[in-house]
Structures are given as structure tokens and as C-alpha cells.
Amino acid sequence: MKPAIELERYEIEELSYVRSVDNEDLGSDNLKLAIESGMTEDRKNGKVTLKAKFVDQGENKTIVARVSGYFTINLESEQENYLVVNGAAIVFPYLRSAISMVSSLDSSDAVLIPTVNILSLLEEQAKGERMNRKRKGQWRQREGKERD
């Protein structure tokens, strides 16, 4: 029996290590994660992209990494759910490894980002997107009233 999804390859699309911290990152969480996904029209192939931004204000460094996994989907239903959840879980160790490896080149203390609960991360991301849509809707309503 074939697995629900199979990793065909992964790519490091972005990897940045900077010895500075932007003003916008001061006082924010030291780790931000995001997940994006998509499928081909026939729903037989998919892509999952994980992006991480790690900020260490004490050491004055910022690491940004974006890793994508390309998958074959062997399911007839619920393809998107399997792709996002399982695909992110499969790609995440590659993201962690890239960040750890790059950070260890500059210091004896490698950055080890923690393991994450992918379902919780997706729920938080969806909640944030709903809040952003709500704020945009309120802004549009205010903008419309100002024009009247």
C-alpha cells in the first residue's frame, strides 16, 4: 500500500543570516512560523512551504529560512488536509536542520528551533488570517463612511 503522500524532493528557497535585528522585530516573538500549500489541478501533486523567522535580540542576529517540499498525492479524497498536515510535518525537520547548520557556522551555540505541533500551528495561522480579514473589513467600512 502506498503512503498518502510521498516526498519527491525538497528545496531551500531562502536562507538568510543577518547580524542585525530590524526595529519591527524588537520585542516580538523570537520565532515566527508560517505554512503555505498548493496542489495541481488534478490534485495528484502538491507543494508545502514552511517559512521561519528566528530573531535573537541578545546576539543581534536574524535568520530567515523558507523550505518547500514537493509531493505526490496517492489519495482520492481529503488530499489538501493530508498534504498540509503531513507535508508540513515531513518538511519541518529540513527547515530546522538548515537553521541549525547555518547558525552553527557563526557560533558554538547552534540555534535549535523547537519541534512544533503542526495542527496547532495551522489553527493559529487560520485564526490570524481571520483576524486580518476582519480588520480589513472594518477598515473598508470606515473608509466607505468617510467618503459619504
Secondary structure as UniProt FT lines:
FT   STRAND          5..18
FT   HELIX           23..25
FT   TURN            26..27
FT   STRAND          31..39
FT   TURN            41..42
FT   STRAND          45..56
FT   TURN            57..60
FT   STRAND          61..73
FT   HELIX           79..104
FT   TURN            105..106
FT   HELIX           118..147
//
